[in-house]
Amino acid sequence: MLKGRTLGMGELEAVENRASQLAPFATGAIAAQEAHGDVVLLTADLGKYTDTYPFRDRFPDRFYNVGMAEQALVMVAAGLARTGLSAYCTTYGAFATRRAHDFLAIACAHGGANVKMFAGNPGLTTGYGGTHQAIEDLALMRAVPDMTVIDPCDATEMQQIAEQAREMEGTVYSRLLRGNVPVVFDPATHRFELGKAKRIGSGTDIGFISTGFMTERCLDAAAGLAELGINASILHCATIKPFDAVAVAAFAASVDKVVTAENHVLVGGLASLVLDALYANGVMKPLLKIGIPDRFIECGSIPYLQTRYGLTAARVREQVAHWLGAGAQAAE
């Protein structure tokens, strides 16, 4: 992405000094259709802002825009799934989980419909305030029985999840990363595995347990903490449900202190899952929770909001350093 480029609606961030991939969701959805031939893609008047146009251009007779009607989007997708198709849907996460929650729960998950919802603007990836920021979507979706819930880290995982979604049983809710998306994981070696957490590094002073793009932030923060003599490792949990509680407990047991990091409110999200896993497995560790506070977030630029609410790599590093009593060094 060119420096100074204006971000598109729902686009994650300006990508500088890191490889990126344009529209990884569309690339994965196209691959799924080419491999299986039964994928249809639907959107609720947000095709441009959820990266569906490459799929539309490749398969125009398998693309449907139902208009600005999220409940209709889900019901049409559920109907198409009943005919044997794999129905991929896109809209914003706030609209999918607030306006169409009952429809996803009953028309889709309740009957095991093969509907895959890819939801844009997750957490603080938009500056349009509480009406558009899906800051509580993971909590809402993981509470629905038989719902698979995923929060990808980067372009590599986004593409792989879109490719694999057709093979996932029943209804899937995945956050959507769009536009020019950073490449954090090497596509040649990294493979998304549903329900499996992945450890990165061997440091034992701090163990970051993260999901979504916060894994990228934690990796960068860990590099900065190493300069202070603090050695960290990361457990990336892309799958929120089914959650890899066994791996989380084992990881926490192997480190001195635990930090959870999520682009989501601290109510009902990753931190809650981690605490449940540690309690169930008898693991007791000091824990710092990094995430969005229990409030609606104001409008503002994405860099401003992510900095203000502690979701940048620099702010993660700062928060951990202060927690460990190394704040003065971290600020230098």
Secondary structure, DSSP 8 states (H G I E B T S, - for coil): --TT----TTB-----SS-EEE-HHHHHHHHHHHHHS-EEEEESS-TGGGT-HHHHHH-GGGEEE--S-HHHHHHHHHHHHHTT-EEEEEEEHHHHHHTSHHIIIIIIGGGT--EEEEEESBSSS-SS-TTT-BSSHHHHHHTSTTEEEE---SHHHHHHHHHHGGGS-SEEEEE--BSEEE--S-TTT----TT--EEE----SEEEEE-TTHHHHHHHHHHHHHTTT--EEEEE--EEES--HHHHHHHHHTSSEEEEEEEEESSSSHHHHHHHHHHHTT----EEEEEE-SS------HHHHHHHTT-SHHHHHHHHHHHTT-HHHHH-
